Every structure is written in structure tokens, then in C-alpha cells.
Amino acid sequence: MRPSDHMIQTELLIHDLKIPIAVIDAGVKSLLSRQDIYGPLTEKQEKVLKRIIRNVLAARHLVNDTLELGRSRQGIISAGETSVSDLVCHVLVDVLDLIDPAVSEQVAMAGSYDEVKIAVRQSGVRLMFDAATWTSVVCLDAAKVQQVLRNLLTNAFKYRSAWVKIGGSRSSTGLVLTVTDDGKGVCAADTDKIFNGHGDTGKALTSTVQSHGIGLAGVAALLNHMGGTICVEKSRETGACFIVEIPVTG
């Protein structure tokens, strides 16, 4: 079998996973919302079902990330206009839904930067955007950029001690996004390893976030295909700061 044939079969299999994932999601949500039809649930049963929903969401993210990475390798870039605020809020809603659903709902309903900033602070997230960047409209592949940011944010939650910072600014040619945590950081010897799939940033601290995603190697690949870059500031005293830059028009 040719490598390309194997890749196509793998992507078809991954794509087919969407259907059972959707069925599981719909079934569990029906049990929770239609108790008048399916019968009452105990508090413990509801807790288990909600945990299933969170993991179904994580599985859906992984499937979508893998499919998008495959499209990226084929050179498929779907650029379109989107606001930086929509891009970031979409990711915050997705990630926080796995950690603190109540805060996720607040973010989804927030109408201004200040409202989003106040809402996410409850989960230890600090937004560091200037007004011009937050409200700017850029032309890029939003799906791929969201996957990059979601994976970096999930990774930051995994290794943080108390907080995670998300920042953004405009450069002369692109959009710069930073994700910083106050964990153990990355030593110089590990910098290359974390982007080629042979290492990570160290032992994870206790966290409700698991390693659902394409990882830093996948993030680096997505950015490379978009003509973007990624680097990490190496400092064990202040944690890790990942900096990505994505070319944009507009």
C-alpha cells in the first residue's frame, strides 16, 4: 500500500468517527434533558453523564484537529475574514467547557472585552489584548488558528500552577498570539524536542485537563503550513510562554 493510500484510509476512518461521537453526545444529552421521558436521574448519575459529555467534546476536538492537520499537509488553506475577539472567545468557550462550564457560558454571553476578561479570571485566565488588536478583523484560516490556540491553551492549563495568560498584538505582517503559564517552564535542552513530538514541557501538575489534542508537534506543523512561526521562551522561574505569529491580510 502506498503511503498516500494509507493516509487517505486513516483520514476516512477518523472522519467516520464523527458519527458515533455525535450519537453518543445526543443520547447522553437526551438522558439529561428529557428526564420526563427517560426517567429521573440521581445526582451521581448526572455527574457521570456530564463527565461523558465533556470527554465527548474532547474526542470531537481531537477528531477535528486531526482532520484539519491532514488537510493542512495537503496544502488546503481556507482563509476568510474573522475578528480576533471571535477567534479567541470561540477557543475560550471550547476549552473552559471542559474545565468550568459555568464560566464557559459566561464567556459565550459576554458582549465586550471587559466582560470576557472578568468572566475568565474566575478560572485563572488573564487576557492581555490591546483594544485595537481585540477588535481588529483579519484574514486567515480561522479553523487552523483556533486549533493552534486551543492546543496551546489546553497545554498551559495542564502545566500551570495558578494562572494562564493569553495575549495578542498585530505585527507589520501578521497576528501575534502568546500563551503563558506559571508552571515549571521549559529548559533549553527540551526546546527542540517539544516541537518534534519527542518530548513535552515536563511533568504535569494536578489538573482537570487531559492531553486531548494534536500536541505541540501538530501545532508547529499547522503553523508551518500557514507560513507562521512558533517559539517558546525558556525560563523555569516564570513558566513557559509560547509565541505564535500568523501571516494575515486585512
C-alpha positions as CSV (number, residue, x, y, z in Angstrom):
1,M,0.0,0.0,0.0
2,R,1.3,3.4,-1.0
3,P,1.9,5.9,1.9
4,S,-0.7,8.3,0.3
5,D,-3.3,5.4,0.3
6,H,-2.7,4.7,3.9
7,M,-3.1,8.4,4.8
8,I,-6.4,8.5,2.9
9,Q,-7.7,5.4,4.7
10,T,-6.7,6.8,8.1
11,E,-8.4,10.1,7.4
12,L,-11.6,8.4,6.2
13,L,-11.6,6.3,9.4
14,I,-11.1,9.4,11.5
15,H,-13.9,11.2,9.6
16,D,-16.2,8.3,10.2
17,L,-15.7,8.6,14.0
18,K,-17.7,11.8,13.8
19,I,-21.0,9.8,13.5
20,P,-20.7,7.6,16.7
21,I,-19.3,10.6,18.6
22,A,-22.4,12.7,17.6
23,V,-24.7,9.8,18.5
24,I,-23.2,9.4,22.0
25,D,-23.4,13.1,22.6
26,A,-27.0,13.4,21.5
27,G,-28.0,10.3,23.6
28,V,-26.4,11.5,26.8
29,K,-27.8,15.0,26.4
30,S,-31.3,13.5,25.9
31,L,-31.0,11.5,29.1
32,L,-30.1,14.7,31.0
33,S,-32.7,17.0,29.4
34,R,-35.6,14.6,28.9
35,Q,-36.0,13.1,32.3
36,D,-39.7,13.3,32.0
37,I,-39.5,10.7,29.2
38,Y,-36.5,8.6,30.2
39,G,-36.9,8.8,34.0
40,P,-35.3,10.8,36.8
41,L,-31.6,10.7,37.5
42,T,-29.7,10.8,40.7
43,E,-27.1,13.5,41.4
44,K,-24.3,10.9,40.9
45,Q,-25.8,9.7,37.6
46,E,-26.0,13.3,36.3
47,K,-22.4,13.8,37.3
48,V,-21.3,10.7,35.4
49,L,-23.3,11.8,32.3
50,K,-21.8,15.3,32.3
51,R,-18.4,13.8,32.5
52,I,-19.2,11.7,29.4
53,I,-20.3,14.9,27.6
54,R,-17.0,16.6,28.5
55,N,-15.0,13.7,27.1
56,V,-17.1,13.5,24.0
57,L,-16.3,17.2,23.4
58,A,-12.6,16.4,23.8
59,A,-12.9,13.5,21.4
60,R,-14.6,15.7,18.9
61,H,-11.8,18.3,19.2
62,L,-9.2,15.6,18.6
63,V,-11.0,14.3,15.5
64,N,-11.4,17.8,14.0
65,D,-7.8,18.7,14.8
66,T,-6.5,15.5,13.1
67,L,-8.6,16.1,10.0
68,E,-7.5,19.7,9.8
69,L,-3.9,18.7,10.2
70,G,-4.4,16.3,7.3
71,R,-5.9,19.0,5.1
72,S,-3.1,21.3,6.1
73,R,-0.5,18.7,4.9
74,Q,-2.3,18.6,1.6
75,G,-1.9,22.4,1.3
76,I,-5.5,23.2,1.8
77,I,-5.9,26.6,3.4
78,S,-9.3,28.2,3.9
79,A,-8.7,31.8,4.6
80,G,-11.5,34.2,5.4
81,E,-12.2,37.3,7.5
82,T,-12.8,36.9,11.2
83,S,-12.4,39.2,14.2
84,V,-9.7,38.4,16.7
85,S,-12.3,38.6,19.5
86,D,-14.5,36.0,17.9
87,L,-11.5,33.7,17.3
88,V,-10.3,33.9,20.9
89,C,-13.7,33.7,22.5
90,H,-14.6,30.6,20.5
91,V,-11.5,28.9,21.8
92,L,-12.1,30.0,25.4
93,V,-15.7,28.6,25.3
94,D,-14.4,25.3,24.0
95,V,-11.6,24.9,26.5
96,L,-13.4,26.2,29.5
97,D,-16.4,24.0,28.8
98,L,-14.1,21.1,29.8
99,I,-12.9,22.9,33.0
100,D,-15.7,25.2,34.2
101,P,-18.9,25.0,32.2
102,A,-20.4,27.9,34.1
103,V,-17.6,30.3,33.1
104,S,-17.7,29.0,29.5
105,E,-21.4,30.0,29.4
106,Q,-20.5,33.5,30.7
107,V,-17.9,33.9,28.0
108,A,-20.3,32.9,25.3
109,M,-22.8,35.5,26.6
110,A,-20.2,38.3,27.1
111,G,-20.6,41.3,24.8
112,S,-17.4,43.2,25.5
113,Y,-13.7,42.6,26.2
114,D,-14.1,43.7,29.8
115,E,-16.9,41.2,30.3
116,V,-14.9,38.4,28.9
117,K,-11.8,39.4,30.9
118,I,-13.8,39.4,34.2
119,A,-15.5,36.1,33.4
120,V,-12.4,34.1,32.6
121,R,-10.5,35.5,35.6
122,Q,-12.6,33.1,37.7
123,S,-10.8,30.2,36.0
124,G,-7.3,31.8,36.4
125,V,-7.2,33.1,32.9
126,R,-5.8,36.6,32.3
127,L,-6.4,38.4,29.0
128,M,-3.7,40.7,27.7
129,F,-5.0,42.2,24.5
130,D,-4.9,45.9,23.5
131,A,-8.2,47.3,22.2
132,A,-7.0,47.7,18.6
133,T,-6.0,44.0,18.3
134,W,-9.1,42.7,20.1
135,T,-11.5,44.4,17.7
136,S,-9.5,44.0,14.5
137,V,-10.7,41.9,11.6
138,V,-8.1,39.6,10.0
139,C,-8.0,37.3,7.0
140,L,-6.7,33.9,7.9
141,D,-7.7,30.2,8.2
142,A,-9.7,30.6,11.4
143,A,-10.2,26.8,11.9
144,K,-6.5,26.1,12.0
145,V,-5.6,29.2,14.1
146,Q,-8.3,28.2,16.6
147,Q,-6.8,24.7,16.8
148,V,-3.4,26.1,17.4
149,L,-4.7,28.4,20.2
150,R,-6.9,25.7,21.7
151,N,-4.0,23.2,21.9
152,L,-1.6,25.8,23.4
153,L,-4.3,26.9,25.9
154,T,-5.1,23.3,26.9
155,N,-1.4,22.7,27.3
156,A,-1.0,25.8,29.5
157,F,-3.8,24.6,31.8
158,K,-2.2,21.2,32.1
159,Y,1.1,22.7,33.4
160,R,0.1,25.9,35.2
161,S,0.4,26.4,38.9
162,A,-2.2,29.1,39.3
163,W,-2.8,31.2,36.1
164,V,-2.7,31.3,32.3
165,K,-2.2,34.4,30.3
166,I,-3.4,34.9,26.7
167,G,-2.2,37.9,24.8
168,G,-2.3,39.3,21.3
169,S,-0.9,42.1,19.1
170,R,-0.5,43.0,15.5
171,S,2.8,43.0,13.8
172,S,3.6,44.5,10.4
173,T,2.7,41.3,8.6
174,G,0.6,39.2,10.9
175,L,-1.2,38.4,14.2
176,V,0.9,37.5,17.2
177,L,-0.6,35.4,19.9
178,T,1.0,34.5,23.2
179,V,0.0,31.8,25.8
180,T,1.8,31.9,29.1
181,D,1.6,29.7,32.2
182,D,3.2,29.9,35.6
183,G,4.3,26.3,35.7
184,K,7.8,24.8,35.6
185,G,8.7,26.2,32.2
186,V,10.8,24.6,29.5
187,C,14.6,24.0,29.8
188,A,16.8,24.9,26.9
189,A,17.6,21.3,26.2
190,D,14.0,20.4,25.6
191,T,13.0,23.3,23.3
192,D,13.6,21.4,20.0
193,K,12.0,18.1,21.4
194,I,8.6,19.6,22.2
195,F,8.0,20.7,18.6
196,N,9.0,17.4,17.0
197,G,6.9,15.0,19.1
198,H,9.7,13.6,21.2
199,G,9.0,15.5,24.5
200,D,6.8,17.8,26.4
201,T,7.3,20.6,28.9
202,G,7.8,18.3,31.9
203,K,5.6,16.5,34.4
204,A,2.0,17.7,34.5
205,L,0.7,19.3,37.7
206,T,-2.6,18.1,39.0
207,S,-5.3,19.3,36.6
208,T,-8.7,18.5,35.3
209,V,-7.4,19.0,31.7
210,Q,-6.0,16.0,30.0
211,S,-3.8,15.8,26.8
212,H,-6.6,15.9,24.3
213,G,-5.2,17.4,21.1
214,I,-2.6,17.1,18.4
215,G,0.2,18.3,20.7
216,L,2.9,20.8,20.1
217,A,4.3,18.9,17.1
218,G,0.9,19.2,15.4
219,V,0.7,22.9,16.3
220,A,4.1,23.5,14.8
221,A,3.0,21.7,11.6
222,L,-0.2,23.7,11.3
223,L,1.7,26.9,11.7
224,N,4.4,25.9,9.2
225,H,1.7,25.1,6.6
226,M,0.2,28.5,7.1
227,G,3.6,30.2,6.8
228,G,3.5,31.0,10.5
229,T,6.1,30.5,13.3
230,I,6.2,29.3,16.9
231,C,8.7,29.7,19.6
232,V,8.9,29.3,23.4
233,E,10.6,31.4,26.0
234,K,12.8,29.2,28.1
235,S,12.5,30.1,31.8
236,R,11.8,27.7,34.6
237,E,11.3,30.6,37.0
238,T,8.4,32.2,35.2
239,G,6.9,29.2,33.4
240,A,6.5,28.8,29.6
241,C,5.5,31.4,27.1
242,F,4.6,30.2,23.7
243,I,4.6,32.9,20.9
244,V,3.0,32.3,17.5
245,E,2.8,34.6,14.6
246,I,0.4,34.0,11.7
247,P,0.5,35.9,8.4
248,V,-2.7,37.8,7.8
249,T,-4.2,40.2,5.3
250,G,-6.5,43.0,6.3
